[in-house]
Amino acid sequence: MLPLLFSAVLFPTAQAGEPSYPTQVTQTSLGEVAYWDVNVGTPSGPPVVLVHGLPTSKELWVNVVPELHDKRVIVVDLLEFGESRANDRSTLRHPDRARGIHEVIEALGIETIDLVAHDLGSSVAVDFMDLFGESVRKLVLASSPVYPDFDEPGVVELVRKPVVGFLLTNLFPRRMYRMTLRIGLENDRTISHEQVSAFMHAYRCPPGKRRLLDNLAWGTPEDMFAAYPEILRGISQPTLLLQGEEDPWIPVEHAQRLDADIPNSELVMIPGGGHFLPLDTPVAVGKAVSSFLE
């Protein structure tokens, strides 16, 4: 395990004034979904729902939220991530996580949203569009693995190996976690120690380590994304696609293919952005999203 001093150097303490928001929890039919509900300025238009990816949580968006001026922003923890807990994680799949988000929206009395998702959250967003697309006005997908031929990061392939996966998630979870984040970041000074702690919060106890293993071994693209190409071609909502120019995992060709498959889409490349765009370039992401939603 990395010494605390070393981890503080890799991921420095949050700067004074870094925003934080109170967590709320809604009980859905699938489990408890935790979220932030924040008004940035005087809200206008539909609320914006922000969805994180793997292996993060709602804290991924903490520095993007202030850039979404005059919006009500709802930032969710997907089921079995962050502070959200599923009733039965053994049968949990992406469409279930999409249903969890929709039940929170219904519980809040919201009929129409703008949906913004990152990484594996983009995959959940594709299922959301398939199931509840009529409730979405505009869609934003960032750093999106959504094709059956997607080549997964090496750490995910390692975790799927029975013995190796158990050892990594039970003996070296923090080392593995930090290594994954560092590979996906162009500027590792943009993530605070508090954010890393929040990402890891769900995985500290023995059941949490099993949760980490399950989340990393989430399924294969061939299986989970098999229906996505058809769903993508059926999305009619205006869609913004964000791709980091330095993303080590999502090929630019996949982003371009996504732009071609979604009829009413626009691809924006983020200079200096790695895979974790909301961490690497939060201001650029926030401004691009805000401008698109206006």
C-alpha positions as CSV (number, residue, x, y, z in Angstrom):
1,M,0.0,0.0,0.0
2,L,1.3,3.5,-0.9
3,P,2.5,5.5,2.1
4,L,0.1,8.4,3.0
5,L,2.9,10.9,2.2
6,F,3.3,9.6,-1.3
7,S,-0.5,9.6,-1.9
8,A,-0.6,13.2,-0.7
9,V,2.0,14.1,-3.3
10,L,0.2,12.3,-6.1
11,F,-3.2,13.8,-5.2
12,P,-2.8,17.0,-3.2
13,T,-5.1,18.3,-0.6
14,A,-8.1,20.2,-1.9
15,Q,-7.6,23.9,-2.4
16,A,-9.4,26.3,0.0
17,G,-12.8,27.1,-1.4
18,E,-13.1,23.8,-3.4
19,P,-16.9,23.2,-3.6
20,S,-18.7,20.5,-1.7
21,Y,-22.4,19.7,-1.7
22,P,-24.8,17.9,0.8
23,T,-25.7,14.4,-0.2
24,Q,-29.3,13.3,-0.4
25,V,-30.6,9.8,-0.8
26,T,-33.7,8.4,-2.5
27,Q,-35.0,4.9,-2.0
28,T,-35.7,3.3,-5.4
29,S,-37.1,-0.1,-6.3
30,L,-33.4,-1.2,-6.9
31,G,-31.8,0.3,-3.9
32,E,-30.7,3.6,-2.4
33,V,-29.4,6.2,-4.9
34,A,-27.3,9.1,-3.5
35,Y,-27.1,12.4,-5.2
36,W,-26.4,16.1,-5.0
37,D,-29.1,18.6,-5.9
38,V,-27.6,22.0,-6.5
39,N,-28.9,25.3,-7.9
40,V,-26.1,27.2,-9.7
41,G,-27.4,30.8,-9.9
42,T,-31.0,31.2,-10.9
43,P,-32.0,28.0,-12.6
44,S,-33.6,28.1,-16.1
45,G,-34.5,25.3,-18.5
46,P,-34.6,21.6,-17.5
47,P,-32.3,20.3,-14.7
48,V,-28.9,18.9,-15.7
49,V,-28.2,15.3,-14.6
50,L,-24.5,14.4,-14.3
51,V,-23.5,10.8,-14.4
52,H,-20.0,9.6,-13.5
53,G,-18.1,6.5,-14.9
54,L,-15.7,3.8,-13.7
55,P,-14.1,3.8,-11.2
56,T,-15.3,7.2,-9.9
57,S,-18.4,8.7,-8.2
58,K,-20.4,11.9,-8.1
59,E,-17.2,13.7,-6.8
60,L,-15.9,13.5,-10.4
61,W,-18.0,16.5,-11.2
62,V,-17.3,18.7,-8.2
63,N,-15.3,21.3,-10.2
64,V,-17.6,21.2,-13.2
65,V,-20.8,22.0,-11.3
66,P,-19.9,25.7,-10.7
67,E,-19.4,26.2,-14.5
68,L,-23.1,25.2,-15.2
69,H,-24.5,28.7,-14.7
70,D,-28.2,29.2,-14.1
71,K,-28.9,25.5,-13.9
72,R,-30.3,23.1,-11.4
73,V,-27.7,20.3,-11.3
74,I,-28.4,16.8,-10.1
75,V,-25.2,14.7,-9.7
76,V,-25.9,11.0,-9.0
77,D,-23.9,8.0,-7.7
78,L,-24.7,5.1,-9.9
79,L,-26.0,2.0,-8.0
80,E,-23.0,0.3,-6.2
81,F,-20.8,3.3,-6.7
82,G,-20.0,6.0,-4.2
83,E,-22.8,6.2,-1.6
84,S,-25.4,4.3,-3.6
85,R,-26.3,0.8,-2.7
86,A,-28.3,-1.8,-4.7
87,N,-30.7,-4.3,-3.1
88,D,-29.1,-7.1,-5.2
89,R,-25.8,-6.3,-6.9
90,S,-25.5,-9.9,-8.2
91,T,-28.0,-9.2,-11.0
92,L,-27.2,-5.5,-11.5
93,R,-26.7,-4.4,-15.1
94,H,-26.5,-1.0,-16.9
95,P,-30.3,-0.8,-17.7
96,D,-30.9,-1.2,-13.9
97,R,-28.6,1.7,-13.2
98,A,-30.5,3.7,-15.8
99,R,-33.8,2.8,-14.0
100,G,-32.3,4.0,-10.7
101,I,-31.5,7.4,-12.2
102,H,-35.0,7.6,-13.7
103,E,-36.7,6.8,-10.4
104,V,-34.8,9.6,-8.7
105,I,-35.9,12.0,-11.3
106,E,-39.5,10.9,-10.9
107,A,-39.3,11.2,-7.2
108,L,-38.1,14.8,-7.6
109,G,-41.1,15.5,-9.8
110,I,-38.9,16.2,-12.8
111,E,-40.3,15.4,-16.3
112,T,-37.5,16.7,-18.6
113,I,-33.7,16.7,-18.2
114,D,-30.5,17.4,-19.9
115,L,-28.3,14.3,-19.5
116,V,-24.5,14.5,-19.2
117,A,-22.4,11.3,-18.7
118,H,-18.8,10.3,-18.6
119,D,-17.0,7.0,-19.4
120,L,-19.1,4.0,-18.2
121,G,-21.8,6.5,-17.3
122,S,-22.1,7.1,-21.1
123,S,-22.9,3.4,-21.5
124,V,-25.6,3.8,-18.8
125,A,-26.8,6.9,-20.6
126,V,-27.2,4.9,-23.8
127,D,-29.5,2.5,-21.9
128,F,-31.3,5.5,-20.4
129,M,-31.9,6.9,-23.9
130,D,-33.3,3.5,-25.0
131,L,-35.6,3.2,-22.0
132,F,-36.5,6.8,-21.1
133,G,-35.3,8.9,-24.1
134,E,-38.6,10.8,-24.2
135,S,-37.6,12.6,-21.0
136,V,-34.2,13.9,-22.3
137,R,-34.0,17.2,-24.1
138,K,-30.2,17.2,-24.8
139,L,-27.5,14.7,-24.3
140,V,-23.8,15.0,-23.6
141,L,-21.4,11.9,-23.8
142,A,-17.8,12.3,-22.7
143,S,-15.0,9.8,-23.1
144,S,-17.5,7.2,-24.1
145,P,-16.9,3.4,-24.4
146,V,-20.0,2.3,-26.2
147,Y,-19.0,-0.1,-29.0
148,P,-18.8,-3.9,-28.8
149,D,-15.3,-3.9,-30.2
150,F,-14.0,-1.5,-27.5
151,D,-10.6,-2.6,-26.2
152,E,-10.8,-2.4,-22.4
153,P,-8.0,-0.9,-20.2
154,G,-5.4,-3.5,-19.1
155,V,-6.4,-3.2,-15.4
156,V,-9.9,-4.4,-16.2
157,E,-8.6,-7.4,-18.1
158,L,-6.3,-8.2,-15.2
159,V,-9.2,-8.0,-12.7
160,R,-11.2,-10.6,-14.7
161,K,-8.4,-13.2,-14.0
162,P,-9.8,-15.1,-11.0
163,V,-6.7,-15.1,-8.7
164,V,-5.2,-11.8,-9.9
165,G,-8.5,-10.0,-9.6
166,F,-8.9,-11.1,-6.0
167,L,-5.4,-10.1,-5.0
168,L,-5.5,-6.7,-6.7
169,T,-8.8,-5.7,-5.1
170,N,-8.2,-7.2,-1.7
171,L,-4.5,-6.6,-1.1
172,F,-3.6,-3.6,-3.2
173,P,-6.9,-1.7,-3.9
174,R,-5.5,1.8,-3.3
175,R,-2.3,1.1,-5.3
176,M,-4.4,-0.2,-8.2
177,Y,-6.9,2.6,-7.9
178,R,-4.3,5.4,-7.9
179,M,-2.4,3.7,-10.8
180,T,-5.6,3.7,-12.9
181,L,-6.4,7.3,-12.2
182,R,-2.9,8.4,-13.0
183,I,-2.9,6.7,-16.3
184,G,-6.1,8.3,-17.3
185,L,-5.1,11.8,-16.2
186,E,-2.9,14.2,-18.2
187,N,-2.5,16.4,-15.1
188,D,-2.6,14.5,-11.9
189,R,-2.4,17.8,-9.9
190,T,-6.0,18.4,-10.9
191,I,-7.4,15.8,-8.5
192,S,-7.4,16.3,-4.7
193,H,-6.8,13.8,-2.0
194,E,-10.4,14.3,-0.8
195,Q,-11.7,13.3,-4.2
196,V,-9.6,10.1,-4.2
197,S,-10.9,9.3,-0.7
198,A,-14.5,9.9,-1.9
199,F,-14.0,7.6,-4.9
200,M,-12.5,4.9,-2.6
201,H,-15.1,5.3,0.2
202,A,-17.4,2.5,-1.1
203,Y,-14.5,0.0,-1.3
204,R,-12.9,0.2,2.2
205,C,-14.6,-2.6,4.0
206,P,-14.4,-6.3,2.9
207,P,-17.9,-6.1,1.2
208,G,-16.6,-3.0,-0.4
209,K,-13.6,-4.8,-1.9
210,R,-16.0,-7.3,-3.4
211,R,-18.0,-4.3,-4.8
212,L,-14.8,-2.9,-6.4
213,L,-14.1,-6.3,-8.0
214,D,-17.7,-6.5,-9.3
215,N,-17.6,-3.0,-10.7
216,L,-14.2,-3.4,-12.4
217,A,-15.3,-6.8,-13.8
218,W,-18.6,-5.2,-15.0
219,G,-19.1,-7.4,-18.1
220,T,-17.6,-7.5,-21.6
221,P,-18.2,-4.9,-24.3
222,E,-19.3,-7.7,-26.7
223,D,-22.1,-8.6,-24.3
224,M,-23.0,-5.3,-22.6
225,F,-22.8,-3.1,-25.7
226,A,-24.2,-5.5,-28.3
227,A,-27.4,-3.4,-28.8
228,Y,-25.8,0.0,-28.6
229,P,-25.0,0.7,-32.3
230,E,-28.7,0.4,-33.1
231,I,-29.8,2.5,-30.1
232,L,-27.2,5.2,-31.0
233,R,-28.5,5.5,-34.5
234,G,-32.0,6.0,-33.1
235,I,-31.1,9.0,-30.8
236,S,-32.7,12.1,-32.3
237,Q,-31.9,14.6,-29.5
238,P,-29.1,17.2,-30.0
239,T,-26.0,15.5,-28.7
240,L,-22.6,16.8,-27.7
241,L,-19.6,14.4,-27.7
242,L,-16.5,15.4,-25.7
243,Q,-13.2,13.6,-26.3
244,G,-9.8,14.3,-24.7
245,E,-7.0,14.7,-27.2
246,E,-4.8,12.6,-24.9
247,D,-7.3,10.0,-23.9
248,P,-5.2,6.7,-23.5
249,W,-8.3,4.4,-23.7
250,I,-10.9,5.8,-26.0
251,P,-9.6,5.9,-29.6
252,V,-10.4,9.1,-31.5
253,E,-11.8,6.8,-34.2
254,H,-14.5,5.6,-31.8
255,A,-15.4,9.2,-31.0
256,Q,-15.6,10.0,-34.7
257,R,-17.7,6.8,-35.3
258,L,-20.0,7.9,-32.5
259,D,-20.4,11.3,-34.2
260,A,-21.3,9.6,-37.4
261,D,-23.8,7.2,-35.8
262,I,-25.8,9.8,-33.8
263,P,-27.7,11.8,-36.4
264,N,-27.8,15.2,-34.6
265,S,-24.4,15.2,-32.9
266,E,-21.3,17.5,-32.6
267,L,-17.8,16.2,-31.6
268,V,-15.6,18.6,-29.6
269,M,-12.0,17.6,-28.9
270,I,-10.6,18.9,-25.6
271,P,-7.0,20.0,-25.8
272,G,-4.8,18.7,-22.9
273,G,-7.5,16.4,-21.8
274,G,-6.9,12.8,-20.8
275,H,-9.6,10.2,-20.1
276,F,-11.0,11.8,-16.9
277,L,-12.0,15.0,-18.5
278,P,-14.1,16.4,-15.6
279,L,-10.9,16.1,-13.5
280,D,-8.3,17.1,-16.0
281,T,-10.1,20.0,-17.7
282,P,-13.2,20.9,-15.5
283,V,-13.5,24.5,-16.7
284,A,-13.3,23.5,-20.4
285,V,-15.8,20.7,-19.9
286,G,-18.2,23.0,-17.9
287,K,-18.0,25.7,-20.5
288,A,-18.6,23.3,-23.4
289,V,-21.6,21.7,-21.7
290,S,-23.0,25.1,-20.6
291,S,-22.7,26.6,-24.0
292,F,-24.3,23.5,-25.6
293,L,-27.3,23.5,-23.2
294,E,-28.0,27.1,-23.8
